[in-house]
Amino acid sequence: MHYITGVEYDSGHKLRLRFEDDTWRLADLEQHLDGEIFYPLKNIVQFKTAAPNRDMDTVVWDNGADMSPDFLYKISTPLNHEPIRKVAATISSLTTTP
């Protein structure tokens, strides 16, 4: 069983999710916003209220919607943060004075 420890808005109806194993995955939820509780999340302003809920171990929205962390893991794709780390290291080396 998976659980979510971090949530970041990406773009559109996409979230970057950090799971219990400290991996980040990208979940595109656009095709999964059906039904009474999820329909309001089609509004980007409402969708951006996504936040981790430590009691439920998943992502929740201000309107009370939540999704199973196992479902989110299944539909998401792994994110490779290695390029980001390389850029950060390069910037750090450029700004560090000898």
C-alpha positions in Angstrom: 0.0 0.0 0.0 1.3 3.4 -1.0 0.9 6.7 0.8 1.5 10.3 -0.2 3.9 12.6 1.7 4.0 15.6 -0.6 2.0 17.3 -3.3 3.0 20.0 -5.8 0.9 21.6 -8.6 2.5 21.0 -12.0 0.2 22.3 -14.8 -3.3 21.8 -16.1 -4.7 19.0 -14.0 -1.4 17.5 -13.2 0.2 17.0 -9.8 3.7 16.0 -8.7 3.3 13.5 -5.9 5.9 12.4 -3.4 5.3 8.8 -2.1 6.4 7.0 1.0 9.6 5.8 -0.7 10.6 9.4 -1.4 10.0 9.0 -5.1 8.2 11.7 -7.1 5.6 10.8 -9.7 3.5 12.9 -12.1 -0.3 12.2 -12.1 -2.5 13.6 -14.9 -6.0 13.7 -13.4 -7.8 15.4 -16.2 -9.5 12.1 -17.3 -10.4 11.2 -13.7 -12.4 14.2 -12.6 -15.9 12.7 -13.0 -18.7 12.6 -10.5 -20.2 15.1 -8.1 -17.2 15.5 -5.8 -14.6 15.7 -8.5 -16.4 17.9 -11.1 -15.5 21.1 -9.2 -11.8 20.2 -9.6 -12.1 20.9 -13.3 -11.8 24.5 -12.3 -8.0 25.1 -12.0 -8.3 27.4 -9.1 -10.1 24.7 -7.1 -7.7 22.0 -8.4 -4.7 23.9 -7.1 -6.0 23.5 -3.6 -4.5 20.0 -3.6 -2.6 19.3 -0.4 -1.3 16.2 1.4 -3.4 15.0 4.3 -1.3 13.2 7.0 -4.3 11.5 8.6 -5.5 10.0 5.3 -2.0 9.6 3.7 -3.2 11.0 0.4 -4.0 14.2 -1.4 -7.2 16.1 -0.6 -8.8 19.2 -2.0 -10.6 22.1 -0.2 -14.0 20.7 -1.4 -13.4 17.5 0.5 -12.4 15.4 -2.5 -9.6 12.8 -2.1 -8.2 9.9 -4.1 -6.7 6.6 -3.1 -2.9 6.8 -3.0 -2.7 3.4 -4.7 -4.9 4.7 -7.5 -2.7 7.8 -7.8 0.5 5.6 -7.9 -1.0 3.4 -10.6 -2.0 6.2 -13.0 1.2 8.3 -12.4 4.5 8.1 -14.1 7.9 8.4 -12.4 9.7 11.7 -12.4 13.4 11.9 -12.9 14.8 14.7 -10.8 18.4 14.0 -11.9 18.4 16.9 -14.4 17.1 19.3 -11.7 19.9 18.2 -9.3 22.5 18.7 -12.0 21.3 22.3 -12.7 21.1 23.0 -9.0 24.7 21.8 -8.6 25.9 23.9 -11.5 24.2 27.0 -10.1 25.7 26.4 -6.7 29.2 26.0 -8.1 28.8 29.2 -10.1 27.6 31.2 -7.1 30.2 29.8 -4.6 33.2 32.0 -4.1 36.6 30.4 -3.7 
